[in-house]
Amino acid sequence: MLRGYIKDSGIVIKQFDVGEIDRIVVVFTKEMGKIQVMAKGARKVGNRLGGALDKFVLSEFLFYAGRSLPVVVQAEIKRSFRMLARSFEKWLLGNYILYLIDQAIEGGSQQERLFGEVLKIFAFADGSPPEAVRRGVLKFKLVLLKCLGLQPRLTSCAVCNREGKTFSCWSHAEGGVMCGSCASKPELAKSCVSISQDMPSIWLHLLHLPYSSLSKLKLTGDQFFHLDELSSQYFSHHLNKDTWSIEAFLARYPEKPTASESERS
C-alpha cells in the first residue's frame, strides 16, 4: 500500500461499526482494488462524508495512508445509481453484485477492467426492470469469471481439446466441458457432472451479448436457474469458498430488511 495522500474512485462494498462514531469501510477502487479504510466520524449525524459512503454510488475519495488503515479524508459522489435502492428486488440484486466482488477479489489486487464492468452493470441495473436486471447480474457473474482469468472451456474439451458443437459433461476441476470419451475415464468420471447440451452456447452467448440487448434474449426460467447454479458451483470450486447463487442469495431475504440491516448488508 502506498503512503501519503491518495486519490482514487471507488464503490463501497460493505462497512461495519467500530468505536462510538467510526466505521471501517471496504471499498472496491479503480486503482488499488479492494481495500479497507477507516471513516472517522461516519456515524455522526451530518458527518462530512455524507452519502459518499452509501451503496450504489461512485465516489471520488481522498485517503491518507500511514502505518495503519488508510483514513478517508474527503469523499465526493461522482455518480449515483440510487434507483437500485427504490425496488426491493433490485436492491437485493445490487447487493449480490457487491457480494460477488467481495468474494472474488483479494485485497490490494488491481482490477481496473473489472471496475469498468461494475459501472456497466450498475448503470444497466439502475435503469432496467427487475427481470432484465436478473439477466444482467447473471451476465456480470460470467464476465467476472473472465476478468479473473477463470473463463471455462466452452467449445472444446477441457482435457483433450477436442472441439465439438455439443457437450453434455462438465468438470469444475478440469475447467469446463468434457467430451464423452474423457468423461468416461475412471480418473475423470468422478469430477464430471451432466449438463444440458445448450448450456455452453448459452453461457458463451450471454457473455458476449451487450447489456442493452438482454431484454431480447430468449432465456427460460430453467435455463437461468441451471446456468446460475453451474456458475456458482464453478466459482466455489475455483475460489475455494462457498458462493451463493443468485436465487439462493435472494431467498435469504423473504422480507425487506430494516434500514440498519440494509445499510450493512
N, C-alpha and C positions, 0 to 999 in steps of 0.2 A: 504494500500500500504506500502510495506517495505521501509525503508530509507537507504541511503548509496549507494554503488555501487552494481549493479545487472546485472548479465549476463543472457541473455535469447535469444533463437532463435525465429524468427518471420517473418511474411509476411505482407507487407504494404497493408492495405485495401483502404485507401484514405488519402489525405492530402490537406491542404489549407494554403494560404499565410497569414502571419502576419508581420507587420512592413515592413521594407525595404528589408531585406535579409533572414528572417527566415520563417520557416514553422511549423505548428502543424501537426503531423502525427498520424494517427490511425493505430495501429499495432495489429495484432492477433498473440499472442505469445504462446509458448508451456506451460510455467509455470504460467503466470499471466493472461492469457486470453486476452480479448480485452482491450487495454489501449491507452490513448492519451499521446504523448510525444512531447517535443519541440526539433526541429532540428535547432540549431542556425547556421546561415550562409549557409543553404541548397540551397539557390537560387543564391549564388555566383558561378561564372564560376570557375570550377576546385576545388570545395569545397572538403574537406577531406572525406566526406561520400560517394562520388562517386555514383555508381549505386546501392548501397545497399538499397536505399530508393525507387527504381523503383518497379513497379508492377511485379508480376510473378517471383520473386526471393525469395529464402530462405536466410535470412541473420542472422548472429550472432551479437547480439547487446550488448553493454555495456552502461547501463543507470546510471545516478546519480539521485537518488530520494531524494529530500529535502521536503520543505513545499509546493512548488508549483508543476507544471507539471514536471515529470521526464525529464531529458535532455539526448539526445543521445550523448555519449562521443566518442564511437567508433562504427563502423559498417563494417562488412566484409561479402561479398557474399559467401555463402556455396554451393548453387546450383541454377542454372538458368533454368527457363522454358521459355526462350525468344522466342521459336518457336510460342508461343501463340500470340506474337505481330506481327508475319510475315504474318498472314492471318487475314483479317478484321473480318470475321465471328468468328474465334477462339478468337480474341481479345475481341469481344463482349461477347462470352460465358465465357471467363475467368473473365471478369468484372461482369458477372451475378453471378458467384460463390462468388466473393468478396461482391457483393450486398447482397446475401443471408446471408452470415456470419454477415455482419453489421446489417442486420435486426434482426437476430435471437439471437445474443449473447449480453448479458448485460455486461457492463464494469466491469472488475475485476473478473468475474466468470471463474474459471479454466475449460478448456475443452481440456484436453490432448488427449483424444481419438479422438475428432473431429479434432484436429490439425493434427493427423496422417492421417485422411481421406482426409483432404485438400491436403496434399502432394501426396496422391494416385491419386486423380482426376487431379491434376496439371501434374503429371508425365504421366498419360494416355493421357490427352489432348495435352500435348506437342508433343507427337509422333504419333498422330492419325489424320485421315482426319476429316473435319468438321462434316460430318454426324454422324460419330461414337462419336465425342465429344458431340453432342447434346444429344445422348442417355446417355453418361456418366454423363452429367450435370443433366439430369432427375434422374438418379440413385442416384447421390450425394444428390439431394434435398430430396429424400426418406430416405437416410441414415442420413441426418441432422436431420430430424424429430425424428428418432430413438435415436440419440445421445442426443437430448433434452428431451427425455422421453415422446415424443408426438406420439409414434407409434400408429396408429389407429388399431382398431379391424378389422380383415380381414377374419377370418374363423369362427367366431361365433358372434351372435347378441350382439351389444354393450349394449343393455338394459337387455335382459333376459338370455343371454349366450347360447341360443340355437345354436347348431352347424349345419352347412349345407354346401353343395357343391356350391350352387349358391345363390346370394343375388342381388336384383335389387334396393334396397333402401339404402340410406346413410344419416347420420346425422353428420355434423361437431360438433354440440353441444354435442351429445352423445358420439362421438369419434369413428366413423367407421360405418360398415354395420349394417343394421337393418333387422330383419325378417319381413315378410308381416303382421304378427299379431301385432307386436309392432308399425309398421309404420302406421297401420290403426287406432290407438288410437288417439282421437282428440287432446290430450295434446302433442302428439309427431309428429303428421302428419305435423304440420306447420314447423318443422325443418327438414323434410325429403326431399331429392332430389333423383330423379331417376338416376340410373347408369346402364351401360351395365353389364350383368352378368359376363363377363370375366374380368372386371376391377380389382376386389380384387386379383384374381390369378395373373394377370399381375403385379400388384404392388408388390406382395409377391415374384414373380419370379425375377423381376428386382432388388429388394432389396438384394437378396442373390446371384445374378449372379456376378462372378468376372468381373472386367473391361475388362480383356483380352478376355472375351467371348462375349462382346457386339456386335461385328461385325457379329456374327452368330445369334443374336436374331431376330426373326421374329416379327416386330412391325410395324403396318401400320401407315400411317400419322394420321388417325382419332384416333387410339388408343393413339398415342403420344400426340396429342392435348388434348384429354379428360383427360388423366392422368396428364398432365401438368396443366390444368385448375383446376382439382379437388384438387390436392396437394397444389396449390397456394391459393385456397379458404380456405382450411383447415389451412394452415399457417396463413392466415389473421385472421381467427376466433380465433385461439389459441394464437397468438402473439398480438392480438388486434391492429393490424396495417395493412393497405393495403399492399399486397405483389404482385409484378409483376409476371406473368407467364413468362416462357422463351420466348415464341412467342411475348408477349406484350413488353418485355424488348428489344428484337431485333428490334421491329418495331419503337422504339424511335430513332433509328439511320439509317434512309434510306440512308444516305450518310456518308462516312468516315469523322470523326471529324478532326479538325486541331490538330497539335501537342500539343498545350497548352490545348485544351479541353480534349484530350485523357489522358494527364498526370494527370488530376484531376478527371476524371470520375470514 
